[in-house]
Amino acid sequence: MHPSRAGRLPVEDYLDGVHRRFLGLRDGAVADYIPPLGAVDPEQFAIAVATTDGQVYGVGDVGNAFTLQSVSKPFTYGLALEDRGLAEVRARIGVEPSGDAFNSISLDAAGRPKNPMINAGAIAAAGLVEGDDPFARVLASYGRWAGRPLEVDEEVYAAERETGHRNRAIGHMLRAVGSLDGDPERALDVYFRQCSVAVTCSDLAVMAATLAARGLNPLTGEQALGDASVNQVLSVMTTCGMYDAAGEWLVGVGIPAKSGVSGAVIGVLPGQLGIAVFSPRLDPVGNSTRGVAVFRQLSKDLRLHFVHTPRTARAAVVGRTLGESPSTRSRPPADRDRLDARADRCLVLETTGDVLFAGAEALSRLALAEPHRYVLVDLSRSTTVDPAAARILAGLARSLARTGDELVLAGANEVTATAVGVRHLASPDAAREWCEDRLLGGAPAAEAGGLELADHPVCAGLDPDDLAALAALARPLELGPGDVLVEAGEPALQVFLLLAGDVEVSTATSGGDRRRLATLSPGTSLGEAALTVGGLHTARVQATTAVRCLAVPAAALAQAPVTLRLHLTQAFLVGAHRALGRATREVAALSR
Amino acid sequence: MHPSRAGRLPVEDYLDGVHRRFLGLRDGAVADYIPPLGAVDPEQFAIAVATTDGQVYGVGDVGNAFTLQSVSKPFTYGLALEDRGLAEVRARIGVEPSGDAFNSISLDAAGRPKNPMINAGAIAAAGLVEGDDPFARVLASYGRWAGRPLEVDEEVYAAERETGHRNRAIGHMLRAVGSLDGDPERALDVYFRQCSVAVTCSDLAVMAATLAARGLNPLTGEQALGDASVNQVLSVMTTCGMYDAAGEWLVGVGIPAKSGVSGAVIGVLPGQLGIAVFSPRLDPVGNSTRGVAVFRQLSKDLRLHFVHTPRTARAAVVGRTLGESPSTRSRPPADRDRLDARADRCLVLETTGDVLFAGAEALSRLALAEPHRYVLVDLSRSTTVDPAAARILAGLARSLARTGDELVLAGANEVTATAVGVRHLASPDAAREWCEDRLLGGAPAAEAGGLELADHPVCAGLDPDDLAALAALARPLELGPGDVLVEAGEPALQVFLLLAGDVEVSTATSGGDRRRLATLSPGTSLGEAALTVGGLHTARVQATTAVRCLAVPAAALAQAPVTLRLHLTQAFLVGAHRALGRATREVAALSR
């Protein structure tokens, strides 16, 4: 599983310990109502855990095959939901725990089977699967859950079919009360076959992890079932999955689960894990003795119980001023001073983790605690913003609008951006820059015709002789939008003084995209860092507008009057210390 | 609620909308088995939501008083659990859904009431409360849940007591089967009184939020119930809280809840919210018609259903090399080069959000994907590391130890640090420094006797005349451990060249503590940034060992030979660009 290490992953060690702990538990008896089940080795014992990102852990007999039996029920119920829709399935099959044994007929007051996890409800669900060959569709569907094609154990199927008198009675009773249309034998045959599908404990963990991942198989990326149907299946498993011990299970384990008389139990931790245990000896209720014991232990050790939900959504909002979290655009000193004075008119709220209702609620309180002209919500570090959170953000936009203020989104996905319905910039950096431009109230200070060399900040206080010497050294350059001034990896041979237009500094990401590091405006210089340290340009610099600049060759500068060199070095040192101050503040803000 | 704003918080707007939406729903009938209940205004309608950090939202008649009725049951059950322990309570009262009406006697095969949410189980729970005046303890306990003292509505109590024949029958039956000790009238009187305690909808939201916060009242900070008992109460509410519609509730709403015949319903989203709805008209099952409708709507809109759990724990681990996430200690160039060459021998894993099993599992996979001599797990940005995660981290330490590698923790709390049982440094910065020291394999390069001026890196390549000029300007200083070299706010008047010993740069935090920004070693300079930008020192610099340094006054330096000034300015520029490069890499790593 992890060939590069001598050691094993801690989860494997942990599962080994649990396996050893319950290996000696031999209570209960193997199901023997059909000979093939009675003949299995009762000592078999496997535990498998699959994560929603596709890691599968296993210990014990994880490769041994056995038949699904009742563990098939939630998966066929899911297919029936997809085929017929929730309303029709709900009209035919209830969702209440029966309090009766799995093989009781248990019809409710409306004449429906009480739920789809008892045989009556499962047979009714099998009867709702559409198609000329409904079982072929059931089998194909199971394969999508397991991530590999599955097959029927023909010996078990023959025995189930031959001895299934009680299930036949249920089928005909369902036909009599109208819960089943057509020939009951058709639904019964699907049911007998589905119970006889052979799987391994690893297969079951993947099937459970697919439920945990809202129907998306983490190994194959295939969607085995739609989101809404998955929710319905998990809800029913929660109250009806463990035969008539629903309350005990919910108190002691607290996750949706399903067991089968072959000795399998699956459990689902939504969003996180699928778990499967296989061991054939059953307790009096019909659940695997070791299976129940292992799940109780796992739930306790790993805090799987649904009452232990993470509380991250609430904590994962950080509020900063735009001054603490600026864009990468380099501004001329005058603009920088104006921005510094106004930076607290814009609140930047950065989220991490999934943003759900509670997180959005906390965010909206932060946003409204003090008045701000702009509230920028940067969602770029959150993978999920759920519809409930988007609804709250839309409400926040309305609240802000009442006082003439504005919500701006950055880094949201299309669905969220559309749901919230405010200005959205995909790039968090561009969104910050947009807010800064609004705070500056229009055109940046030095936009009109650009600067001349004497106006460039590095020349401030320079004596006229040195200015003339610098002018003599400098070579004027003009670039059009898209022209590349320097490329990453090129030797650094000159310093550039930007006089008019904007350039963008960017690097290539591992994904092949470009990531903007900074936008530089007239009055800034560039290239001096590469000259000072390393000798190579580390990023591409590219004009985004018509650009006018001066190139000062380093070799010529080295021969220039020492007073000019000192003046420029001091100017660069001021720039470097300012940039270092900003970066240090940003590190501090990001780290808190 | 939010006086500083003209607008309202979005959650208030949202709740307003839900309230308006169901105001026209007038189905059902007010309970009338006792006159005071039958006499209430059926139009009353309130919705309240309380967060686990103490924000209470309300809309409609949130201040109207009504009696708890069956909503009292989980709270008395909780007190019984605290008084008697789980084992004794479980021996007396089951946890299975009854499938029967709330006022049925419903004993299970063992002669116990099926669960504590039906009257039989609630009366048995009332009988388990200890003390000479058990109801006084019940009332005091309810006050801890609500965050204010509560009182009995004496008119309702008198009517309950007078007409409670069915409950009396249940009480005596419980006595007969041994579920109740002593005089059944004692338990019945507690029960009649607890049902008659008057509350408001806001009170109920706080009581529910206290359940959501594992028993800690978010308004008062008081612990109303222990963690383990809270879990038991929530589990039972999940399957038995809504009378005999448990399955419908779990499918349609999906959170633990409890209703009462006065028209109240409470619901709990563990870790996040408590919700209460009050409206007196009841559906045929006995649940508030509007209450059920509001909860269904809220669950849908706000994604409250337990299957919608956040998946943050998994995503919130960032892995970097020690080179990408260095300590703040400034190292002499030789040490810096050695560290750069070895920085990938130490993996730094930073977590954000709550670290639960799944997060620790993902972290351990990252940690073991490639061999590293040291794995530093920085937990300082995570509020919660649960025992399951600590268990996995301890396993990770064992896995690493098998190949002679070492796990180091930073920023954990005492409980976690003890549970994991490896080297733990409270300060993430100190932990990085510790790892760097190990990678350097012992004493830093320039520790022994320190440097002379000529060896200081800023003098590298300086011509002998300039070196002599600098030596003439510089004033030697010696400090002992704890001596302050400069204080934040002082004017910057000189540059310091550190020759021997260490100094620490720190600022005061808002909490009054000091936060270390950097540790500087011999061969570094300090003060030049304050001289260049701003003119004031922004941090305290304090010796941590015996320190020898040179102070170069800025005024004297301004008169020094221009070649010396150029040399020093260039050296400072190299240092600033190096520091800027490190800070930029850190910002990029923190932002990804």
Interface residues (C-beta under 8 A of the other chain):
Chain A: H2 S4 R5 A6 G7 R8 L9 P10 V11 D13 Y14 T51 T52 D53 Q55 G94 V95 E96 P97 S98 G99 N115 V230 N231 Q232 L234 S235 V236 T238 T239 C240 D244 A245 A246 G247 E248 L250 V251 G254 P256 L269 P270 G271 Q272 L273 D301 L302 R303 L304 H305 F306 V307 H308 T309 P310 R311 T312 A313 R314 A315 A316 T352 G353 D354 L356 F357 A358 A360 E361 A362 S364 R365 L368 A369 E370 P371 R381 T383 T384 D386 P387 A388 R391 I392 L393 A394 G395 L396 R398 S399 L400 R402 T403 L517 E528 A529 T532 V533 V562 T563 R565 L566 T569 Q570 F572 L573 V574 A576 H577 R578 A579 L580 G581 A583 T584 E586 V587 L590 S591
Chain B: H2 S4 R5 A6 G7 R8 L9 P10 V11 D13 Y14 T51 T52 D53 Q55 G94 V95 E96 P97 S98 G99 N115 V230 N231 Q232 L234 S235 V236 T238 T239 C240 D244 A245 A246 G247 E248 L250 V251 G254 P256 L269 P270 G271 Q272 L273 D301 L302 R303 L304 H305 F306 V307 H308 T309 P310 R311 T312 A313 R314 A315 A316 T352 G353 D354 L356 F357 A358 E361 A362 S364 R365 L368 A369 E370 P371 R381 T383 T384 D386 P387 A388 R391 I392 L393 A394 G395 L396 R398 S399 L400 R402 T403 L517 E528 A529 T532 V533 V562 T563 R565 L566 T569 Q570 F572 L573 V574 A576 H577 R578 A579 L580 G581 A583 T584 E586 V587 L590 S591
